[in-house]
C-alpha cells in the first residue's frame, strides 16, 4: 500500500494580488498619504473618516473633502478635508505592474 499525502489549499496572497495600504490618521486640513510599496502602483484609493464634528444640534456632519486623488507619481493616494476636529485617513489599492 502506498501512503497518500494530501496538502490543503494555500490561502496566502499571491504576489499579483492587490495590496491595501492605509495612510496616517490626520486632523482636518492635514494631508494623509497612503504610499504603495516598492514595485507596485496605485490602482485606486479613497478615505475613511475616523471622527467628525456636527452642526445644527448634531444633525449635520461638518466636513468637506478638499482632496481625494492619486499621487501624481502613481505611487499612492492622498486625502485632505476641511474641519478642525475631523480625523481622516487615506487608503490606496496597489497592484503589481
N, C-alpha and C positions, 0 to 999 in steps of 0.2 A: 504494500500500500504506500502511495506517495502522499506525504503531508501536504495539505492545502494551506496556503498563506494568502490571506485577503487583507489588503490595505484599505483603510477607509478613505473617503474623499478628503482632499485638502481644501481648506477654506481660507488660505492666506491670499492676500491681494496679489494679483499678477502685476508685473511692472507696468503694464499698459493701462491698468485701472486708473480712473480719475482719483485725485487726491484733494480733499477739502482742507483748506488751511484757514485759520482764523487769525485776525489781527488783534491788537491790544484793545481792551475796553478803554474808551476815552470819553471825556466830558464834551458837551455841546460846544461847537466852534473849533474843536481839535480834530485832527485828521487821524483816522485809523487806516492802516495799510496792512493787508494780508499779502505776504510775498510768497510766490511759488518757489519750491525747492529747485536747486540747480538741475538742469536737464529737462525742465518742464516749462510749459507756457500756460497762461490763463485762457480758459475756455468760457468762463462766465463768473459771475460773482453777485454779491448782494450784501445785506446788512441785517442786523438784529438790534432792536432797542432793548437794553437791559433795564432801563429806568427812564421815566419821563415825567414832566410836570403837567399840570392841567390848569385850565381856566374855567370861568363860568361855574363856580362851585363844584369843580371836579368833573363837569360834564364833557368838556372838550380837551383832548390832548393838545399840548402846546409844544409842537416841534415841527420842523420843516427840514427836508433833506436838501442840502445845498450842493452836494457832490456824491455821485454814485456811479463810478465808471472804472474801466480798466486803466491800469497804468500805461503811459504812452510807450514804454519799452516792452509791453506784453508780458511782464513778469509778476503781475499781481492785480489787486483790486483796491480801490480807495473809496472811503465813505466819510462824509462830513455832514454835520447837522447844525441847526440853529437851536438854541435853548441852553441857558447856563447850567441847569441842573439835570439835563438829559445825559444818559450814558448809552453809547452805542459801540458796535463792533463790526468790522468788515469781515467778509468771508470770500474766499477765492476758490474756484473749481479749477484745478490744474491738471493738465494732461501731458503725456509724452508726445513729442512731435512724430 
